[in-house]
Amino acid sequence: MQIDRRLISHFDWTLFLLVLAFVLIGVTTIYSANYVVIQRHAGALPGRQLMWLGLGLIALFAALAFDYHYIDRIAYPFYGAMFLLLVLVLFLGHTGGGSQRWINLGFFRLQPSEPAKIAIVLLMAKYFRTTSRPGATICGISGRHSRWRRRWCCSRWYSRTSAPPSSWASSSSA
């Protein structure tokens, strides 16, 4: 696997180093809070935190090397598979805690609603990326709202961020 040089040049090193510094400050704080002077030992918690830091760094660099366009290609099939698993839970679901929401696979039980949440996010991201609508506003997907509707919908947004658009200046607001 070869890493594209553009990833290194576009990587936010400042953010990465700040997060790394905060994590190391946290581990140092845990170490000092758990340190026992008599035993000259801080216990296993700081070591576990450093282990999770290492695993997180591995996951970060694996995600950087991963082609995210692949996720775009599998969004609809992944959603379809999750939909089928959700339907399958109605017929083959294992009852636990008073509700039927698990599929027993033998070596573990799968709860399809959890990956289905990810599938919905991927599906909506692909839908909004591929479906461009001229006139879409920040307050709604469709730009077919009346002038009054846009003003009512966006009034709180524009009052917090900036002045309303100049096209609204011609009419009076209530």
QUINOR-V479103 format. One record per residue. RES is the residue in one letter. PSI is psi in whole degrees, 0 to 359 (* if undefined). D_FIRST is the distance of its C-alpha to the first C-alpha in Angstrom with 1 decimal. Layout:
[[RES	PSI	D_FIRST] [RES	PSI	D_FIRST]]
//
This chain:
[[M	130	0.0] [Q	134	3.8] [I	132	6.7] [D	136	9.7] [R	334	12.7] [R	330	15.0] [L	320	13.7] [I	320	14.9] [S	333	18.1] [H	4	19.0] [F	138	18.3] [D	88	21.8] [W	327	22.0] [T	312	25.7] [L	317	25.3] [F	314	22.5] [L	325	24.8] [L	316	27.9] [V	318	26.4] [L	319	25.3] [A	317	28.8] [F	320	30.5] [V	317	28.6] [L	325	29.6] [I	320	33.1] [G	317	33.2] [V	320	32.2] [T	321	34.8] [T	317	37.4] [I	319	36.7] [Y	314	37.0] [S	329	40.3] [A	331	41.7] [N	358	41.0] [Y	130	42.0] [V	119	45.1] [V	319	47.1] [I	318	48.9] [Q	347	45.9] [R	46	43.7] [H	147	40.8] [A	6	39.2] [G	189	38.2] [A	345	34.8] [L	314	34.1] [P	323	32.6] [G	320	30.3] [R	322	29.2] [Q	319	28.6] [L	326	26.4] [M	315	24.4] [W	327	24.0] [L	315	23.0] [G	317	20.2] [L	323	19.1] [G	321	19.4] [L	321	17.3] [I	316	14.4] [A	322	15.1] [L	310	15.2] [F	332	11.9] [A	320	10.3] [A	326	12.6] [L	324	11.7] [A	348	8.0] [F	136	9.6] [D	110	11.3] [Y	347	14.9] [H	336	16.4] [Y	321	15.6] [I	322	18.0] [D	323	20.5] [R	331	20.5] [I	8	21.2] [A	309	23.8] [Y	315	26.9] [P	324	25.9] [F	318	25.0] [Y	318	28.4] [G	318	30.2] [A	319	28.8] [M	324	29.9] [F	317	33.2] [L	321	33.8] [L	323	33.1] [L	323	35.5] [V	321	38.1] [L	328	37.5] [V	334	38.3] [L	327	41.8] [F	322	42.5] [L	11	40.4] [G	146	40.0] [H	133	40.9] [T	128	43.5] [G	130	42.9] [G	25	44.7] [G	2	47.0] [S	154	44.5] [Q	96	42.5] [R	13	38.9] [W	149	36.8] [I	120	35.5] [N	114	35.8] [L	10	33.0] [G	293	34.5] [F	344	32.0] [F	165	31.8] [R	131	33.4] [L	132	31.5] [Q	101	33.0] [P	343	31.8] [S	334	33.2] [E	307	30.4] [P	339	27.4] [A	330	29.9] [K	317	30.1] [I	320	26.4] [A	321	26.9] [I	319	29.9] [V	315	28.0] [L	319	25.2] [L	314	28.0] [M	323	30.1] [A	317	27.2] [K	319	26.5] [Y	312	30.2] [F	335	31.0] [R	321	28.2] [T	340	29.4] [T	103	33.1] [S	133	34.5] [R	118	38.2] [P	138	40.2] [G	8	42.4] [A	141	40.4] [T	170	41.4] [I	337	39.9] [C	345	42.6] [G	160	41.9] [I	321	39.7] [S	143	42.5] [G	16	44.4] [R	9	47.5] [H	154	49.3] [S	167	52.6] [R	319	53.1] [W	317	54.7] [R	316	51.9] [R	319	49.3] [R	317	51.6] [W	317	52.2] [C	318	48.5] [C	0	47.2] [S	319	50.1] [R	322	48.7] [W	310	45.3] [Y	332	46.9] [S	335	49.5] [R	334	46.8] [T	311	44.5] [S	184	46.5] [A	153	49.5] [P	162	49.6] [P	153	48.9] [S	339	51.7] [S	342	52.3] [W	347	53.7] [A	336	56.2] [S	334	58.7] [S	152	59.5] [S	148	60.8] [S	151	59.1] [A	*	61.0]]
//
